[in-house]
């Protein structure tokens, strides 16, 4: 599977139901990546492996692929010039099951997005 195919399937599957609950009211088609980073990095990791980097201050995560390349599918939710510094890595397990993830319903939102993406990719 090519990265651009997966990226397009993810982006075209976002909506309020896949958005982080804290930003759901601010979600719009014009800023469709708002609140989508957590579930999106998990889908990308499903296809391409790698690690999940985080910035706690911005409540943001992005992918570091196996070759070391950083890939931030939802970077455009931030104003141009926003500096996003990697503070470390978070495990897939924590992404799904830590207290913050449970509150944000990451597993439920991931399952919905994964179903939509798989359908768009014919899987």
N, C-alpha and C positions, 0 to 999 in steps of 0.2 A: 504494500500500500504506500502511495506517495504522500509526503507531508502535506502538500497543497490540497489533496483530496480530503484528507482527514480534517485539516483546518477549515475548509469550506463546509464540510458536513457539520462540524461543531458550531461554527458561527451561524449557520442557517438554522440551527436547532435551539439557540438561546431564546429565552423569553422570561417573563416574571417568575414562572414556576421553577426555573433553573437558577435564578438569581439568589444570592445570599439574602436571607430574610432582613438583615439590617439595612440593606440598600434596595430592597424590592420596590418601595414607593418611588425611588429616584430612577428606577430602570426605565429606559425608553429605547425605541428602535434606533434613535439617533446616537445613543450611547449604549449600544447593546452589549458591550463587553463589561459594563458596570456590574460588579458583584459576581462575575462568572469565573474568576481565576481558579478557585479551589476545585471545582468539578471539571474544569477544562484541563488542568494539569494532569489529573488522574486519567482522563481519556487518552491524552497524548502519551502518557506513560504506558498505558495498555498496549499501544501500537509500537512505541519506539524505545521503551525502557528508560534508563537513566535515573537521575535524582530529582528531588523537588527542593528548590531553594526558597528561602522565605525572607521577608522583611517585616518584622513585627510591628513597627511604627505605622507602616502603611497598610497593614493587614493584607499583605500581597504575597503570592507564591507564583513561581514560574519554573519551567523545566530546564534541566541541564542534561543534555543527551549523552549517550555513551561515549561519543567522540569528544566531549567536553564543550560542545557548542551550547550557548545559552539561547533559549527560545521562550519569548514572552508573548503569548497569543493575545493577552488582554492588556498589554502595555498602554494602548490608546485610551483607556479609561481615565488616565491621569493627564493633567495639563502638560503641554510641551515644556521640557526643561526640568520636570520633576526628577530628582535624583533618587534612584532605587538601588540601595546598597544591599548586597547579600550578607545576611547575618549568620547564615548557617543552612542546614538541611533539615527537612522534616520527613519522617518515614510515612509510607503509605498507610500503615496501621494508625498512626496518630492523625493523619488527614481524615480518616474515617471515624475514629473512635475516641479521641480525647474529648474532654468536656466541652471545649469550644466547638468541635466538630458536631457533637451531639446537639448542642444548642442551635447550630446553623443547619441542621438536618442535611449534612453533606451526603450521607449514604443514600437518602431518598432522592435528593436532587441529582446525584451521580447516576443512580439507576434510571431515572427518567431521561437524562441526557444521553446516556449510553444506549438506551433503547432507540432513541431518535437517530443517533449517529449511525448505529449499525444498520438501521432500516435504509437510511440515505445511501450508505455504502453497499447495500445489497448483501449484507452478512446475516 
